Amino acid sequence: MLNGEYVECFSSDSITATDQDLEFQELYTTEFLNTINYSGLPPYRLALKVVCPIMLVRNIDQASSLCNGTRLQTTFFGKHFIKAMALNGISIGQEVLIYRMDMNPSET
């Protein structure tokens, strides 16, 4: 991906037909699910581009200094991960991979 191109990540990209049964698909369409805004979940659409700064809001790997508040600069977008370079902490300049995570709300 070139530096000026945006990549859009959709939360519904991780849902496959095998993950859902037919009854669930009929009750809750992808369009409906994408309209839900819940404070514990990220937005369904996230637009980023290479070299944009991002900040972690979850502790991923404390031993590698991937903690809440760590600033990173994106260098590559894969289908299921983001490659980024650390801008602060003990691993400044180190490239890290951030994999797609399943986000489930704590309340039902």
N, CA, C and O atoms as a DFTB+ gen file, in Angstrom:
432 C
 N C O
     1  1       0.836      -1.160       0.000
     2  2       0.000       0.000       0.000
     3  2       0.890       1.234       0.000
     4  3       1.887       1.283       0.720
     5  1       0.536       2.224      -0.799
     6  2       1.286       3.465      -0.872
     7  2       0.948       4.353       0.319
     8  3      -0.104       4.194       0.938
     9  1       1.838       5.285       0.640
    10  2       1.677       6.113       1.828
    11  2       0.387       6.922       1.851
    12  3      -0.163       7.134       2.932
    13  1      -0.125       7.387       0.702
    14  2      -1.302       8.229       0.695
    15  2      -2.612       7.476       0.645
    16  3      -3.668       8.101       0.741
    17  1      -2.594       6.165       0.499
    18  2      -3.821       5.399       0.365
    19  2      -4.396       5.039       1.732
    20  3      -3.669       4.685       2.660
    21  1      -5.718       5.138       1.828
    22  2      -6.419       4.768       3.050
    23  2      -6.796       3.295       3.007
    24  3      -7.043       2.735       1.939
    25  1      -6.838       2.685       4.165
    26  2      -7.379       1.336       4.308
    27  2      -8.557       1.444       5.265
    28  3      -8.478       2.120       6.291
    29  1      -9.643       0.777       4.922
    30  2     -10.820       0.790       5.774
    31  2     -10.995      -0.577       6.397
    32  3     -11.004      -1.592       5.701
    33  1     -11.133      -0.599       7.701
    34  2     -11.366      -1.844       8.429
    35  2     -12.804      -1.840       8.903
    36  3     -13.265      -0.865       9.496
    37  1     -13.518      -2.930       8.645
    38  2     -14.906      -3.065       9.066
    39  2     -15.016      -4.185      10.076
    40  3     -14.439      -5.254       9.883
    41  1     -15.747      -3.955      11.145
    42  2     -15.896      -4.988      12.162
    43  2     -16.636      -6.192      11.617
    44  3     -16.432      -7.306      12.099
    45  1     -17.492      -5.998      10.622
    46  2     -18.238      -7.120      10.058
    47  2     -17.370      -7.986       9.150
    48  3     -17.803      -9.064       8.744
    49  1     -16.142      -7.539       8.818
    50  2     -15.244      -8.340       7.981
    51  2     -14.880      -9.653       8.654
    52  3     -14.575     -10.632       7.973
    53  1     -14.907      -9.689       9.982
    54  2     -14.500     -10.896      10.694
    55  2     -15.631     -11.896      10.854
    56  3     -15.413     -12.999      11.355
    57  1     -16.843     -11.526      10.433
    58  2     -17.986     -12.428      10.550
    59  2     -18.113     -13.229       9.268
    60  3     -18.200     -12.658       8.181
    61  1     -18.124     -14.524       9.389
    62  2     -18.282     -15.380       8.223
    63  2     -19.569     -16.179       8.356
    64  3     -20.144     -16.278       9.441
    65  1     -20.012     -16.744       7.250
    66  2     -21.266     -17.501       7.253
    67  2     -21.191     -18.692       8.201
    68  3     -22.215     -19.092       8.756
    69  1     -20.029     -19.257       8.397
    70  2     -19.908     -20.405       9.297
    71  2     -20.025     -20.000      10.758
    72  3     -20.327     -20.837      11.609
    73  1     -19.788     -18.708      11.065
    74  2     -19.883     -18.229      12.437
    75  2     -21.328     -18.003      12.875
    76  3     -21.613     -17.924      14.070
    77  1     -22.220     -17.901      11.927
    78  2     -23.592     -17.538      12.245
    79  2     -24.549     -18.615      11.771
    80  3     -24.287     -19.311      10.789
    81  1     -25.644     -18.741      12.471
    82  2     -26.672     -19.626      11.954
    83  2     -27.671     -18.789      11.161
    84  3     -27.676     -17.563      11.273
    85  1     -28.492     -19.419      10.382
    86  2     -29.415     -18.729       9.489
    87  2     -30.397     -17.854      10.249
    88  3     -30.713     -16.751       9.803
    89  1     -30.883     -18.328      11.388
    90  2     -31.850     -17.556      12.172
    91  2     -31.248     -16.236      12.653
    92  3     -31.913     -15.200      12.612
    93  1     -30.007     -16.268      13.104
    94  2     -29.326     -15.053      13.552
    95  2     -29.168     -14.070      12.397
    96  3     -29.365     -12.868      12.578
    97  1     -28.814     -14.569      11.207
    98  2     -28.647     -13.709      10.036
    99  2     -29.951     -13.029       9.647
   100  3     -29.946     -11.881       9.202
   101  1     -31.067     -13.732       9.812
   102  2     -32.356     -13.144       9.468
   103  2     -32.759     -12.061      10.465
   104  3     -33.345     -11.051      10.076
   105  1     -32.452     -12.261      11.745
   106  2     -32.813     -11.282      12.763
   107  2     -31.898     -10.055      12.756
   108  3     -32.366      -8.925      12.897
   109  1     -30.602     -10.281      12.593
   110  2     -29.621      -9.196      12.696
   111  2     -28.774      -9.149      11.437
   112  3     -27.810      -9.902      11.302
   113  1     -29.131      -8.273      10.522
   114  2     -28.367      -8.137       9.283
   115  2     -27.074      -7.382       9.563
   116  3     -26.951      -6.704      10.584
   117  1     -26.121      -7.503       8.662
   118  2     -24.852      -6.789       8.803
   119  2     -25.087      -5.283       8.851
   120  3     -24.431      -4.574       9.614
   121  1     -26.016      -4.798       8.044
   122  2     -26.323      -3.360       8.025
   123  2     -26.821      -2.886       9.392
   124  3     -26.432      -1.819       9.868
   125  1     -27.695      -3.699      10.025
   126  2     -28.191      -3.346      11.354
   127  2     -27.064      -3.366      12.380
   128  3     -26.945      -2.441      13.184
   129  1     -26.239      -4.404      12.362
   130  2     -25.147      -4.511      13.330
   131  2     -24.178      -3.346      13.202
   132  3     -23.615      -2.898      14.201
   133  1     -23.973      -2.845      11.977
   134  2     -23.047      -1.739      11.764
   135  2     -23.579      -0.407      12.277
   136  3     -22.820       0.557      12.378
   137  1     -24.875      -0.333      12.605
   138  2     -25.428       0.910      13.142
   139  2     -25.297       0.993      14.662
   140  3     -25.539       2.054      15.238
   141  1     -24.922      -0.095      15.316
   142  2     -24.845      -0.122      16.778
   143  2     -23.556       0.553      17.249
   144  3     -22.459       0.204      16.813
   145  1     -23.712       1.516      18.142
   146  2     -22.560       2.168      18.777
   147  2     -22.590       1.806      20.251
   148  3     -23.520       2.172      20.970
   149  1     -21.572       1.087      20.698
   150  2     -21.490       0.633      22.085
   151  2     -20.170       1.137      22.654
   152  3     -19.136       1.026      21.997
   153  1     -20.187       1.679      23.843
   154  2     -18.999       2.337      24.391
   155  2     -17.814       1.396      24.576
   156  3     -16.676       1.865      24.587
   157  1     -18.028       0.094      24.722
   158  2     -16.921      -0.827      24.924
   159  2     -16.353      -1.403      23.639
   160  3     -15.390      -2.168      23.676
   161  1     -16.941      -1.042      22.495
   162  2     -16.507      -1.601      21.216
   163  2     -16.051      -0.494      20.276
   164  3     -16.558       0.626      20.350
   165  1     -15.097      -0.791      19.388
   166  2     -14.664       0.214      18.415
   167  2     -15.745       0.424      17.364
   168  3     -16.640      -0.410      17.232
   169  1     -15.680       1.529      16.606
   170  2     -16.662       1.752      15.541
   171  2     -16.535       0.667      14.474
   172  3     -15.474       0.063      14.314
   173  1     -17.627       0.424      13.745
   174  2     -17.576      -0.640      12.750
   175  2     -16.692      -0.271      11.576
   176  3     -16.176      -1.163      10.903
   177  1     -16.496       1.028      11.301
   178  2     -15.671       1.472      10.184
   179  2     -14.532       2.330      10.729
   180  3     -14.763       3.313      11.433
   181  1     -13.307       1.947      10.396
   182  2     -12.134       2.677      10.831
   183  2     -11.261       2.921       9.612
   184  3     -10.822       1.967       8.971
   185  1     -11.000       4.189       9.278
   186  2     -10.189       4.536       8.114
   187  2      -8.814       5.002       8.589
   188  3      -8.704       5.962       9.351
   189  1      -7.768       4.314       8.132
   190  2      -6.383       4.638       8.479
   191  2      -5.540       4.679       7.217
   192  3      -5.943       4.145       6.183
   193  1      -4.379       5.304       7.291
   194  2      -3.442       5.230       6.185
   195  2      -2.044       4.990       6.730
   196  3      -1.779       5.212       7.911
   197  1      -1.157       4.534       5.859
   198  2       0.225       4.249       6.258
   199  2       0.871       5.535       6.744
   200  3       0.621       6.609       6.195
   201  1       1.682       5.431       7.748
   202  2       2.419       6.477       8.468
   203  2       1.534       7.324       9.377
   204  3       1.998       8.340       9.896
   205  1       0.279       6.941       9.585
   206  2      -0.539       7.702      10.535
   207  2      -0.229       7.210      11.947
   208  3       0.027       6.024      12.153
   209  1      -0.253       8.122      12.918
   210  2      -0.008       7.709      14.306
   211  2      -1.265       7.073      14.895
   212  3      -2.381       7.510      14.617
   213  1      -1.073       6.048      15.702
   214  2      -2.162       5.390      16.408
   215  2      -1.748       5.218      17.863
   216  3      -0.564       5.297      18.189
   217  1      -2.717       4.985      18.730
   218  2      -2.409       4.763      20.138
   219  2      -3.173       3.538      20.618
   220  3      -4.361       3.386      20.336
   221  1      -2.494       2.679      21.333
   222  2      -3.142       1.497      21.883
   223  2      -4.052       1.903      23.032
   224  3      -3.700       2.764      23.838
   225  1      -5.219       1.283      23.103
   226  2      -6.132       1.538      24.206
   227  2      -6.358       0.274      25.029
   228  3      -7.242       0.230      25.884
   229  1      -5.557      -0.747      24.763
   230  2      -5.605      -1.994      25.516
   231  2      -4.181      -2.481      25.759
   232  3      -3.283      -2.208      24.962
   233  1      -3.977      -3.193      26.849
   234  2      -2.687      -3.833      27.098
   235  2      -2.622      -5.100      26.255
   236  3      -3.407      -6.026      26.460
   237  1      -1.691      -5.142      25.308
   238  2      -1.556      -6.309      24.434
   239  2      -0.414      -7.199      24.920
   240  3      -0.596      -8.404      25.095
   241  1       0.768      -6.606      25.139
   242  2       1.941      -7.364      25.580
   243  2       2.809      -6.434      26.420
   244  3       3.620      -5.685      25.877
   245  1       2.646      -6.476      27.732
   246  2       3.357      -5.551      28.612
   247  2       4.862      -5.768      28.587
   248  3       5.620      -4.811      28.743
   249  1       5.315      -7.009      28.394
   250  2       6.753      -7.273      28.348
   251  2       7.404      -6.593      27.147
   252  3       8.572      -6.211      27.214
   253  1       6.671      -6.440      26.059
   254  2       7.183      -5.769      24.858
   255  2       6.787      -4.307      24.813
   256  3       6.941      -3.665      23.774
   257  1       6.280      -3.763      25.909
   258  2       5.862      -2.373      26.030
   259  2       4.695      -2.028      25.111
   260  3       4.583      -0.893      24.649
   261  1       3.825      -3.005      24.844
   262  2       2.605      -2.743      24.077
   263  2       1.455      -2.617      25.079
   264  3       0.670      -3.542      25.285
   265  1       1.391      -1.437      25.689
   266  2       0.446      -1.191      26.772
   267  2      -0.497      -0.049      26.393
   268  3      -0.286       0.657      25.407
   269  1      -1.531       0.107      27.196
   270  2      -2.463       1.209      27.016
   271  2      -1.682       2.528      27.014
   272  3      -0.929       2.815      27.945
   273  1      -1.872       3.320      25.962
   274  2      -1.182       4.604      25.845
   275  2       0.058       4.576      24.972
   276  3       0.629       5.631      24.696
   277  1       0.495       3.404      24.527
   278  2       1.669       3.316      23.656
   279  2       1.339       3.934      22.305
   280  3       0.317       3.609      21.700
   281  1       2.202       4.824      21.833
   282  2       2.014       5.448      20.521
   283  2       2.800       4.677      19.478
   284  3       3.930       4.253      19.723
   285  1       2.190       4.497      18.307
   286  2       2.792       3.746      17.207
   287  2       2.553       4.499      15.911
   288  3       1.661       5.342      15.819
   289  1       3.368       4.179      14.907
   290  2       3.171       4.720      13.563
   291  2       2.976       3.541      12.625
   292  3       3.812       2.639      12.569
   293  1       1.871       3.549      11.888
   294  2       1.566       2.426      11.005
   295  2       2.560       2.367       9.845
   296  3       2.949       3.398       9.297
   297  1       2.969       1.134       9.473
   298  2       3.889       0.955       8.348
   299  2       3.326       0.021       7.287
   300  3       3.762       0.065       6.137
   301  1       2.357      -0.831       7.654
   302  2       1.778      -1.776       6.701
   303  2       0.456      -2.286       7.252
   304  3       0.303      -2.456       8.462
   305  1      -0.498      -2.529       6.362
   306  2      -1.787      -3.095       6.745
   307  2      -1.964      -4.436       6.045
   308  3      -1.983      -4.505       4.816
   309  1      -2.093      -5.497       6.830
   310  2      -2.423      -6.804       6.300
   311  2      -3.912      -7.040       6.466
   312  3      -4.621      -6.196       7.015
   313  1      -4.387      -8.176       5.998
   314  2      -5.814      -8.471       6.101
   315  2      -6.243      -8.640       7.560
   316  3      -7.347      -8.237       7.926
   317  1      -5.388      -9.226       8.395
   318  2      -5.750      -9.488       9.782
   319  2      -4.761      -8.898      10.781
   320  3      -4.762      -9.294      11.947
   321  1      -3.920      -7.963      10.352
   322  2      -2.965      -7.368      11.274
   323  2      -2.533      -5.993      10.782
   324  3      -2.729      -5.643       9.618
   325  1      -1.946      -5.225      11.685
   326  2      -1.322      -3.942      11.377
   327  2       0.128      -4.030      11.814
   328  3       0.415      -4.430      12.943
   329  1       1.050      -3.659      10.925
   330  2       2.464      -3.568      11.301
   331  2       2.732      -2.102      11.618
   332  3       2.363      -1.212      10.851
   333  1       3.374      -1.862      12.750
   334  2       3.624      -0.494      13.184
   335  2       4.970      -0.397      13.883
   336  3       5.544      -1.401      14.306
   337  1       5.463       0.840      13.997
   338  2       6.727       1.102      14.671
   339  2       6.431       1.877      15.954
   340  3       5.679       2.851      15.938
   341  1       7.022       1.442      17.059
   342  2       6.804       2.071      18.362
   343  2       7.439       3.456      18.396
   344  3       8.576       3.637      17.960
   345  1       6.695       4.433      18.917
   346  2       7.185       5.805      19.027
   347  2       7.535       6.204      20.450
   348  3       8.177       7.233      20.663
   349  1       7.121       5.401      21.434
   350  2       7.474       5.690      22.822
   351  2       7.607       4.386      23.592
   352  3       7.362       3.308      23.049
   353  1       7.985       4.483      24.828
   354  2       8.182       3.290      25.655
   355  2       9.601       2.770      25.519
   356  3      10.467       3.454      24.974
   357  1       9.847       1.549      26.015
   358  2      11.196       0.984      26.002
   359  2      11.582       0.411      24.642
   360  3      12.742       0.068      24.416
   361  1      10.608       0.307      23.738
   362  2      10.895      -0.305      22.436
   363  2      10.776       0.697      21.292
   364  3      10.227       0.366      20.241
   365  1      11.278       1.912      21.481
   366  2      11.212       2.938      20.437
   367  2      11.922       2.441      19.183
   368  3      13.047       1.944      19.246
   369  1      11.250       2.581      18.046
   370  2      11.830       2.169      16.767
   371  2      11.617       0.710      16.423
   372  3      11.893       0.306      15.293
   373  1      11.139      -0.085      17.347
   374  2      10.917      -1.510      17.094
   375  2       9.611      -1.701      16.327
   376  3       8.599      -1.072      16.640
   377  1       9.644      -2.590      15.301
   378  2       8.426      -2.905      14.564
   379  2       7.652      -3.991      15.300
   380  3       8.224      -4.970      15.778
   381  1       6.339      -3.797      15.381
   382  2       5.467      -4.748      16.073
   383  2       4.284      -5.086      15.169
   384  3       3.925      -4.314      14.280
   385  1       3.689      -6.243      15.409
   386  2       2.480      -6.651      14.704
   387  2       1.321      -6.631      15.676
   388  3       1.416      -7.174      16.777
   389  1       0.230      -6.010      15.277
   390  2      -0.978      -5.975      16.080
   391  2      -2.034      -6.760      15.318
   392  3      -2.477      -6.349      14.246
   393  1      -2.429      -7.890      15.881
   394  2      -3.388      -8.769      15.213
   395  2      -4.817      -8.373      15.548
   396  3      -5.085      -7.778      16.592
   397  1      -5.722      -8.713      14.649
   398  2      -7.142      -8.452      14.864
   399  2      -7.616      -9.228      16.091
   400  3      -7.293     -10.403      16.262
   401  1      -8.382      -8.552      16.937
   402  2      -8.881      -9.180      18.154
   403  2     -10.396      -9.261      18.106
   404  3     -11.056      -8.411      17.509
   405  1     -10.933     -10.276      18.731
   406  2     -12.368     -10.363      18.911
   407  2     -12.738      -9.453      20.066
   408  3     -12.160      -9.548      21.148
   409  1     -13.689      -8.580      19.842
   410  2     -14.134      -7.640      20.864
   411  2     -15.550      -8.019      21.262
   412  3     -16.474      -7.919      20.455
   413  1     -15.719      -8.450      22.495
   414  2     -17.036      -8.803      22.997
   415  2     -17.381      -7.900      24.172
   416  3     -16.571      -7.745      25.086
   417  1     -18.569      -7.300      24.163
   418  2     -18.930      -6.435      25.296
   419  2     -19.051      -7.246      26.574
   420  3     -19.406      -8.425      26.542
   421  1     -18.752      -6.606      27.702
   422  2     -18.806      -7.316      28.980
   423  2     -20.236      -7.482      29.481
   424  3     -20.510      -8.359      30.300
   425  1     -21.151      -6.643      28.992
   426  2     -22.549      -6.747      29.385
   427  2     -23.349      -7.413      28.290
   428  3     -23.015      -7.285      27.112
   429  1     -24.391      -8.116      28.658
   430  2     -25.245      -8.746      27.645
   431  2     -26.441      -7.885      27.324
   432  3     -27.267      -8.260      26.492
